[in-house]
């Protein structure tokens, strides 16, 4: 659309087009940071140990499932069902 409809001069938008003036305050001074209470390296070590344990456990469960499945004897072949009723 290249043409906008006419707007009456008394029709004011409920939302201001410009921000209202306000006082500017200085930014608060940053508080000094407290020294870290724990070592981040320790967290990384714990995560690595837990991830390794989970990985080894998953591989062990997979191998155990494959071994159990391979040791089961194959199911015996089904015998055909006998037909009921007499045919002449």
N, C-alpha and C positions, 0 to 999 in steps of 0.2 A: 504494500500500500504506500503510495507516495503522498497521499493527502490525509491529514489528521482532522478529525471533526472539530468544529469550533467549540471552545470552552468559555462559559460565561465568566466575567472577571470576578464575580462574587463567589465563585465556586473554588473554595480552598481545599487543598488536599489534607486529609487527616494526618498525614505523615509529613514532617518537615523535610524540605529539600536540602537544607544545610543544617549542620550540627549547631545546637545552641551554644552560646559562649559559656565557658566555665573556667574556674581557676585551675592553674597547673601547679601541682605540688612536686617537690623534689622526690626522686625515687628513694625508697627506704634503703638504708645502708645494709649490705648483706651481712648476715651473721657469720662469725667465724665457724668454719667447719670443724666438727669434732673428729678426733683421730679415729680411724676404723677400729672396731672392737674385734674383728675377726680377719683372718687372712683369706683373700680371695683364692689363693693358690690351693688352700685346703679344700675349698668347695669344689674346685675343678678336679682335684684328686678323687674326692668322694664320688662325684658324678662319673668319672671315668671308671672307677671300680664297680659301681652299680651297673653301668651300661655293659661292661665286660661280663659281669656275672649274668645279666639277663640274656646276653647274646649266647654265652656258653650253654645256659640252660635251655634256650630255644633250640639250639643245634642238637643237644643231647635228646630232647623230646622228639625231634624229627627223626633222628637216627633210631631211637627206640621204637617209634611207630613203624618205620620201614622194616626193622628186624622182626617185629612181632607179626606184621602182615606177611612177610615172606616165609615164616615158619608154619603158618596155618596150612593144613592139607587142603587141596582143592575140594570143592563141594562135589559129592557124588552126582553123576548124571541122573536126571529125573526119569522115572519110569513113566511110560504113557498110561493115561487113565484108562481103565477098562470101560468099554461101552456098556451102557445099561440098556436093557430091553433086548428082545429077540428079533432078529431079522429073518425073514423066510426067503 
